[in-house]
Amino acid sequence: TLLCAAAYAAGTICSQLFFIKAVECGSVALSSLLYAYGFLLPTVYGTLAYHETLRLAQVAGCVLIAGALLLCLGGKKGKFSLRWLVFALLATVSSGGVGIVQKVFRCSPYRDALDSFLILAFALVALASLLLWLTVPRKKSPAAPAGSRRKFFLAALALAGVVCAANKLNLYLSGVFPSVVMFPCVNGGCILLSLLVSRVFFHEVITRRQLAGIFTGVAAIVLISLP
């Protein structure tokens, strides 16, 4: 349980750090699309390690995902930052690693110690975050506008609440549903909501080609998760 909690903590903090860096460099919607593809790792792992059934529709969905990536990252206006791509892919791999740890823990003899596992994992995340804050040098920046510190802490608390709730639900569901159903459905919803948020709150311009790629990715995830 301790080893799983440590691996879970490492994957969680890396996925959050890399994703934050990705959205600093590029689009929220496209970063979320790549991040959501982390579900492929636990899906493949569940098939190999726990002999979960892999069907033709799921293989076809994986092929569609490759097409969705080409649509999102290519085209006339498809230029992208290599820095963004590296951080987005690192976030994807970290997210997939978290999914694998979830599956391993929920299929272990200690799967009923759900709350203890999460408390231990997030205590390690908090400790690692504190050490990073104390040791990583911070750039000097101009004086922050009034009220920005309050907004910063409110945003940090909101992120903590959302991440904790999401991990609690994901950890529970990963032991109830097959990987090939649970992870695609969760991540498909993530893509759609992120697309909506990027348009409404951040006014991001998404080309028709990229929009087609995003919906192709969602269709692929639905195809993979069909019963």
N, C-alpha and C positions, 0 to 999 in steps of 0.2 A: 504493500500500500504506500509506503514511504517512497519507494523508487518510482511508482506510477505518479504520485503527487508531485515529485520533483520534475519528472519529465513533462507532466501536464503544465506545471508552472513555467518551465522554460519555453515550451511551445506557445503558451498564452502570451507571455510578455514579448516574445520575439514577433509573433503575429501582429500584436497591437503596435509595436514600435515601427515595424516595417510598413504596415498599412498607413500609419500616420505620415511617415516619410513619403510614401507613394502619393497620397492625396495632396501633399505639399508641392509635388513636382508635376502632377497631372490631374486628369479628370476623376471625380468621385465615382461616376458611373462606370468608367472603364476599369478603374482600380478595383471596384467592387466585383465586376465581372470576373477578373482574373482571380481575385481572392476567393470567390465562391467556387472556383474550379478545384480548390483544395479538397473537395469532397471525393475526387477521383482516387486519392490515396487510400482513405479508409474503405472505399467501395472495393477497390482491387484487393486490399488486405483481407477484408471480410470474405471475399470469394476464395482466396488462396488459403487462409488460415482456418476459417470456419466452414469451408465447403458450402458457402451460400451460392445459390443457383445464379449462373450468368447466362442470360438469354440473348437471342439475336437482336431484339429491340434495344437492349442495353449496349450492345456493340455498335449498332447504328447510331445511338445517341452520342457515343464517344466520338464517332466520325463527324457528326454534326457539330460537336463542340470545337473540333479543329477548324471547321469551316467558319464558325462564329468568330474565332480568334483572328482569322485572316481578314474577315470583313471589318472587324473593329480596329485592327491595327494597320490596315492597308488603305489604298485608294488615294485620290487626288489630295484630300485634306488629312490623310492618315499619318502624317509625320508624328513621331513620338520621341520623347526624350529617352535615351538609353538609361539614364539614371532612374527615371520613373519605372522603366521596364524591369530593371534589376530589383528595385525595392518591391514592386508588385509581385514578382515571381517569388522572392524570398518570403513575402507575406503569405503567398499561396501554399508554399511548401510547409511553412510553420503551421498554418491552419490545418492542413492535411495531417500533419504529425499529431496535433491535438486530437483530431478525430480518431486516429489509430489508438492513442492512449485511452480515450473514452471507451472504445470497443474492448480493448484488452482488460481494463478494469471492470467493466460491466459484465464481462464473461468469466471473471475470476471468482474464486470461492469467497472473496471479501466484498462482493458487489453490493451487499446490504449496508455497508458503512459509507453511504453516499455523502451524508453531511460532513462526517469527519474527514473524508477524502477532500472535499471542496474547501473546508476551512483550512486544512493543512496546506493545500495547493496555493490558495490565495494569500495565506500568511507568507509563503515563500515568494510570491509575486510582489507583495508589499515590501518585503525585505530587499529584494533585488532592485525594486524601483527606488527605494531610499538610498541604496548604495550608489546607484547610477546618478541620482540627483546630487549626492555629496561628492562624487569623484569626477564626473564628466565636466570639463570646463564649459562655461556658458558665455556666449558672445555678449559684448556690451551693446545695449540697445538704447535708443532715445527714451526719455521719460514716458511711461505709459499713461494714456489718458485716464481721467478720473473714472472710477467704477470698473476698470478693466480687471483688476485683481479679484474683485467680487465675481465677475463673470467667469474668470478663469477657474475659480474654485467651484462655482456652480456647475460649470461644464465638466470638470473632473469628477465631481460627485455623481452627476448624471451618467457619465460614461461608466463609472464603477458599478452603479446600480444596474444598468443595462447589461454589461458584461457578466455580472454575477447571475442575473436572472437567466440570461441566454445559456450560460454554462450549466446551470442547475437543470434546466429543461433538456438541453442536449444530452447531458450525461444520463438522465433518466431514460429518455427516448431511445438512446443508442443501445440500451439493454432490452428494449421491448420490441423494436422493429428491426428487420434486416438492414444492414448498412446501405444496400442498394436502393432502399425505399426512403429511409430516414434522411440521410445526408443530401441526396439530390433535392428532396422537397424543401428542406430548410434553406438550402443555398439558392434555390430558384426564387423563393420568396424574397431573399436578401437582394438579389439582382433587381427585381421589379421595384422594391421600395427604394433602393439606392438611386435608381434611375429617376424616380419621382422626386426624391429629395434634391438631387443634383439640378433638376430643372427648376423646381419651385423656389428653393432657398438660395442656391448658388448661381442661378441663371446661366448654367453651362450650356453652350451650343453644341449639339450633337448632330453630326451629319446623317443623312439618310442611310448611307452605307453602314455607319456605326450603329444606328438604330436597328437596322435589319440584322446586324450581327448580334446585338443584345437579345432581340426576340428569338433569333435562331438558337442562341445559347439557352434561353428559357425553354424553348420547345425541346431541345436535346435533353434537358434535365427532366422534363415531364415524361419524355419517351423512356428514359432510363428507369424512372420510378413507377412505370405502369405495373399493376399487379399481374 
